[in-house]
Amino acid sequence: MGTDDLFKKKRQRRKVRKVEYFEPKPDSYLIVCEGSKTEPLYLEELADIIVSELGG
């Protein structure tokens, strides 16, 4: 019986987490990275490609 209570509590916590969903805005991006050498180079190149495709 004790394990049933733990299962129900865990299931309830999962339901709460699913409700807390962040709706992304159109035309916005979140990029998260840990590197300090290669990632900035990659993102700068990606930004250059996006700007050139937009005609900027």
C-alpha positions as CSV (number, residue, x, y, z in Angstrom):
1,M,0.0,0.0,0.0
2,G,2.8,2.4,0.7
3,T,4.3,2.0,-2.8
4,D,0.9,2.9,-4.3
5,D,1.0,6.3,-2.5
6,L,4.5,7.0,-3.8
7,F,3.4,6.1,-7.4
8,K,0.4,8.5,-7.1
9,K,2.6,11.3,-5.7
10,K,5.1,10.9,-8.5
11,R,2.4,10.8,-11.1
12,Q,0.9,14.0,-9.7
13,R,4.2,15.8,-9.9
14,R,4.6,14.8,-13.6
15,K,1.1,16.2,-14.4
16,V,2.1,19.5,-12.8
17,R,5.3,19.7,-14.9
18,K,3.4,19.1,-18.1
19,V,1.1,22.0,-17.4
20,E,4.1,24.4,-17.1
21,Y,4.8,24.7,-20.8
22,F,6.4,27.8,-22.3
23,E,4.9,28.8,-25.6
24,P,7.6,30.1,-27.9
25,K,7.1,33.4,-29.7
26,P,7.2,33.4,-33.5
27,D,10.5,34.3,-35.0
28,S,12.4,33.7,-31.8
29,Y,15.1,31.2,-31.0
30,L,16.8,30.1,-27.8
31,I,20.2,28.6,-28.3
32,V,22.0,27.2,-25.2
33,C,25.6,26.0,-25.4
34,E,28.5,25.5,-23.0
35,G,31.5,25.9,-25.3
36,S,33.5,29.0,-25.5
37,K,35.6,28.3,-28.6
38,T,33.7,26.6,-31.4
39,E,30.1,27.5,-30.6
40,P,30.5,31.3,-31.1
41,L,32.1,30.7,-34.5
42,Y,29.3,28.4,-35.5
43,L,26.6,30.8,-34.3
44,E,28.3,33.8,-36.1
45,E,28.4,31.8,-39.3
46,L,24.8,30.8,-38.9
47,A,23.8,34.4,-38.3
48,D,25.7,35.5,-41.5
49,I,23.8,32.9,-43.5
50,I,20.4,34.0,-42.1
51,V,21.1,37.6,-42.8
52,S,22.3,36.9,-46.3
53,E,19.1,34.9,-47.0
54,L,16.9,37.7,-45.7
55,G,18.6,40.1,-48.0
56,G,20.3,42.2,-45.3
